[in-house]
Amino acid sequence: PFLTDFHSTLRAEAAIAVAVLGDSSLAESCEKSIMDHATRAQASALYAMGRLGYKAAAGRMVPLLASEDAEVRMRAAEALGRLREKSAVDMIASLLEDPDRMMRIKAAEALQRIGTKKSAEKLEKFLSSDDNYIKSIALDAIAASKDGKFFDKAVSMLDDESVMVRRSAIAAVYGTGGEKSRQHLLRTFREGNHYDRMTAAEHIGRLGVKEDLVLLTETLQSRTDHFSREGAAAGLGNWPKPEQLLEPSGFNGARPVDVLLEAAKGDDWVVAALSVESIGNTVASSVIGELGSIFDRCVTRLDSDVKLAIVGALGRLAGGRGLDPELRERAVSILRKAVSDPDPRVRESAVQAAARHGAVLAVDPGAAGKWDRGDPPLA
């Protein structure tokens, strides 16, 4: 009822509350506020409908890109970007010339989200901008467009002074070049700093050239900087032929999945959690028992992200072609332990994961209570 309250402040706050609640069934109630005489309420309604994915009102939002009120223009661009409204590309692009930097950023982000070749073309000129953030967004749009005509331009940005720009350039080189990008990704992995190496490794994994399994497994198994190891773990999770992770890679005769499992037991909890996530994206059904053993080993607060990743991996297994009854029971048995975990995130996720397997579990009330994750060590 506050969406139609007499006070415009309450109407605006109600729309924000609808967005925070995340209930898409409430989005239609915000549509009447598109023409609210109070611009703050109007802007808040646009924000809510964009966040909730309410496409039915997209056509009415487009004219608001020309509103006299800056916040309304900004929220209209943001909403139309989230809704990927292709018909709005030209009008959103006109905001790229706005004197206000935040307006330019919102317009660039909207075009990047729309992700068409046309939106990438509108952003191409910003590759020579002094604004590294907008330059990075432009490269992200080029990556999303997958248009090969941008490949050479994206390659030239791999040596940009900005780390942020270089990381976006790596994605753009992969997105526009496909197999052609491999030599550039490998060069960046060899010569770049640890952030470059991390991003390059993620995309090397997406290419799925079998001989690169040695590079990724060797990096993950090594004691090099943890950023490179994170990239290697993520790259293995992006591998397009998961069955190859179950074969010896040529590096010490180890299977990539075994290297991932070993990393999941390590003392770098970020690498460990990423390794489990990668197993969940690829071959979790083959190593459910090992995942259960790792879950049992996780006894400190810093292990919580690893446990959360294991629960997520087990939940995703239900989305495939289905497990045989024995493997399903193994997965559910791990989830039965997880519903008593001290971390409320793990408990709730375990209930949801079990439901995907058709099992009804409830959070153990004895495990509920105040939980303090604690501070991670500085070193």
Buried (B, 14 or more C-beta within 10 A) or exposed (E): EBBEBEEBEBBBBBBBBBBEEEEEEBBEBBBEBBEBEBBBBBBBBBBBBBBBEBBEBBEBBBEBBEBEBBBBBBBBBBBBBBBBBEEBBEBBBBBBEBEEEEBBBBBBBBBBBBBBBBBBBBBBEBBEBEBBBBBBBBBBBBBBBBBEEBBEBBBEBBEBEBBBBBBBBBBBBBBBBBEEBBEBBBBBBEEBEBBBBBBBBBBBBBBBEEEBBBBBBBBBBEEBBBBBBBBBBBBBBBBEEBEBBBEEBEBEEBBBBBBBBBBBBBEBBBBBBBBBBBBBBBBBBBBBEBBBBBBEEBEEBBBBBBBBBBBBBBBBBBEEEEBEEEBBEBBBEBBBBBBBBBBBBBBBBBBEBBBBBEBEBEBBEEBEEEBEEEEEEEE
